């Protein structure tokens, strides 16, 4: 996708100035949301509340949101399923969405509806009327935090916690290559704003629902090594979700366990699910060292993401999609 005619890049200061003056906001993120997506949406909802701005929220998909983020406030207000109608004047803030397709919000909307695209994915084409893009940012919540700081907006404990969730999950608990000095400085400042880092760790990483553990067990039983163990792949069928009592939301982070296999450079998790009543295959990809750009694989199927973390949805059967994905990964080693 090419940038919109008239689209322009904006600074954090310009976004902050615009946010203060908003009349109505809709916060949107991508399907199969991770911690950065959920944290960004919650942080913006809360900031709009502090500023007295009416704010709705939408994340596509019909599966429950990942339970590990359920301790964050206001998640019950997030709309799911079909995108809501957007009336003028509204600014749609698209957060952590590498492409419009992943937000299920591709239509331009009514006159007076402006899209502000805030993201740190390297392959984001700048599809909004206004685009705040920085691939060097450790998370989209880090960009939001810069916006809030530039506008001297009130970052209280609740907002800081939502921002921290995005930061800690997207940096892999400050272990991935996007863990910059700025990431540590932001964590320090958020903790000074009241974030209980022990609580966040326990909620996100040590409160795993039993259905998710069952689902992980079934995936690990299917794990197979390819290309001398450099590519590790697993799959889940519909009956696995039924047997585990799990939903799509329980797949969040499972592929990161596969990437822990000794010698693995790429991890692949494919699962068959129903979307709008039809079977589809969802794929998550991880690259251990960035030597394989998994976002390039995902883009070939209409998905996207980061060099080291990406995903896509395909219409073909699971076995066919998994074989193709593994083949693409092996070719790029």
N, C-alpha and C positions, 0 to 999 in steps of 0.2 A: 504494500500500500504506500502510495506517495503522499506527502503532506497536502493538506487542504489548501486550495487557493486562498491567499490572504492569511494563512496561519503564520504565527510568529513565536519566536522564543521569548520567554519572560524571565525575569530574575525573581529571587525569593522575596525581595522587597516589593516588587510589583504585585506578586500574588498576595502578600500580606495586606497591602493597601486595598486590593480588590476584596479580599475576604472581609475586612472590616465593614465594607459598604454593601455587602450582599443583602438582597431582600429574601431570597429563598435558595436553598442549596440541596442538591442530591449527591450523596457520596456513593460511589460505585467502585467495585473491584471485580476481580476475575473469578471465573468458575474454579471449583476445587481449591478454595482459598487456603493459603498458608498463614503463618503467624504475621508476616509483614502485611498481607492483604487485610486480615482481620484487624490488626493493630492500627493500620492507617485509617480504616473506616471508623473505628470506635473513637480514635483521637479526634477526627474531624467532627463527628457528631457531638462529642463533648465540648469541643472548642466553640462550635456554633451555639450550643446551649449557653455557654458562658457569655457569649456576645449577644444573646437574645435573637439569634437568627433561626427561623424555622428550617429544619434539616431532616430530610428523609435519607434512607439508605437502601441500597439494593446490591445483592450478590447473586448471580445466576446459579441455577441448580436447585434440585428439590431434596437432596439428601441433607440431613442435619449438619450444621457446622461442626467442625472438629471439637470434641468435648474438652480437650485440654485448654481451649481458650474460653470456655464457658464462664470462668470467674470474672471476665471483663464485663463492665456494665453496659447496658443498653443493647446487647446483642439481640434481645428479643424483639427489637424494633426493626431489625433488618429484614426487608422484603426478599422473598425467594421466588423461583419460578419465572413467569413471564415478566419482562421489564415494565415498570409502572409508566403511565402516561405522564409526560412532563409538560407543564404549563409555563407560559411566559408570565413574569420574568423568573427564570431559574438558571443557576449555574450548576452544571453537572461536573463534579470533580471526579475524574477517572484516576484511580489510585493503584499503582503497581500493575497496570495493565499494559503488557507489551504490544497488544493489538486490540482493536475494537471488537474483533470477533470473540475474544475471550471474555469480554464484559457483557456480551449479548446486548449491546447498546449501540449498534452501528448507525441507526437512523439519525440524521442531523437534528430532528426535533423541530418544534415550532419556532417561529420568529421570536427573537428575544431569549432563546435558549443558547447559552454559550458553554462550550466544553473546555475545561482546563485539565490538561493531561500532565500528571505529576508521576514521574517514574524514574527508575534507575536501571532498567534493562538496556543493554547495549544495542539491541535491534529495534527499539521503539522508533517508528518512522516520523513521529511528530504529527499525529492525526487530529489533534485538537485545534480549536481556533487559537488557543494559548497553550504553550508547551514549556513546562519546566522539567528538563531532562538532564540527568547527570549520571553517567555510567560509573563514575568513580565513587558515588555515594554507597555506603555499605548496606543501605536499605531505603525503601521509600519513606519509612517513618523518619529516617534521618533527614530527608529533604523537607518533610513536613515540619520537623523540629526547627530547621533553619528558617522556614517561613514564619513560624511562631516567634522565634527570637528576633527576626528582622522587624516584625511588627510590634514587638514588645507586648505580645499577647500572653495572657495568664496561663502558665503551665503548672497546674496543681498536681497533686499526687495521682489522681485518676488518669489524667491526660498523660502524665509522665509514664505511668505503668503501661498504658496502651502503646506508647511510642517505644518503650523498652522491649516489649514482647516482639515487636517487629525487628528490632535491632538484634536481640539475642538469638532469635531463630534464624534470621537470614545470614548471620555470621557463623552459624554453627557453634553457638556458645563461645564466640570469639576465637574460633580455631580455623576458619576458612581464610582464603587469601584476600578476601575483601575486608578483613579486620585491620583497618587502618588506624593510625594514631588518633584520628578524629573519632573513630568508633569508640575507643576507650574514653576519650574526653567527653563524648556525649553520654556514655554510661555513667561517668562520674557525676555529671551535672544532673542527670535524671535521678540518680540516687540521692543527690542533695535536695531534689524536689520532693522526695518522699517515697521513692520506689523501694519496696521491700524485695530485694533480689532473692532472698531465700524463699519467700512465698512464691515468686514467679517461677523459680526453678522447680519447686515441688509441684506446682499446679501444671506446668507445661511438660515436665520430664519425669515426674515421679507420681503421677496420678493417672496412669494409663488404664483405660477401661478394659475389663476382661475380654469383651468381644474383639477389641483391637489386638490383644495378645494372642487370642485364638487365630485371628486372621493372619498375623505375622507367622505363627507356627505353620500354617498351611502353605504360606508363600515360601518359607525356608525349606520345607520338605520338597518343594519343586525347584529349588535353586540349581542351576546348571552353569558350569564354567565353559567358556569358549575361548579360542585363541590362546591356549596355554594358561587359562585362568585370568586373562586380562579383561575379559568381559564376563560379567556374572548377570544372569537373567532369571527371572521367575515369573509365574503367572497365577492369576486367580480367576476362577469361573464363577458364574452366578450362584451355583450351589454352595460355593465356599462361603459367600456372604451369608447365605441362609443358615448354613450349619453353624457358623460362628456367631450368629445373631448380630452381624455387623452391617454397617452402611458404608457408602463411598467416603464419608467423612473419616472413617476409621483407617483409611489408607494413608492419611497424612503422615509422612516421615518413614513409612515402611521401606521405601527404596534406599533410604540412607543407611539402613541396617545392612543391605546387600553390599553397599560400597565399602563396608568394613572388611570384606573378605581379603585375606592376604594375597597380594599380587594383582588385585582388581584395579583397573583404571577407569572402567565404565560399568555402571550398574543400570539395569533395565527392569522395570516392573510393569507388566501388562495385565489388565483385568477387563473382563467382559461385564458390561452393565447395560441396563435399559435406560434410554434417554428419549423422552417423549414417546414412550411405548415401543421403541425399536431398539434392537441390540446394537451396541457400539463397543469399540475397544478403546480404552483409555490407557495411555502409556506415560510413565514417568521415567526420566533419565537423569543420571548423575555422572559427572566426570570428576575423578579424584584429583587430578593435577592440572586440569584445564588444557592438557595436550590434545584432547578431543573436544571439539566445540559441539556439545550436544544440542545447542539451540539451532545449529545448522541442520541437524537431522529433523528436529521438530518442525522447522519452518517448511520443510518439503511436504508436510502433511497438514499445513495450516495452523500449526501451533507456534510456540516460541518460548522464550525464557532467557536464561543466562548461559554463558559459555559452560558453566559447570552444573547447571540445574535447569531443566526444561521439560516440556510435556506437550502432548497433543492428543486429539481424539480422532479416530478413524472409523469409517463405516464397515470395513472389511472384518472377516472373522479373526478371532484372537490369534490362532496359530499362524495365519498368514502375516498379520501385522508384526507379531513377535519375531518371526523369522526375518522379515525385511529389516526391522530395527536392529537386530543383532548383526545382520550383514552390513548395514550402514556403519555401525560402530567398529566392526572389525576392519573395514576398508580404511577407516580414518586413523587407525593405530600407527 
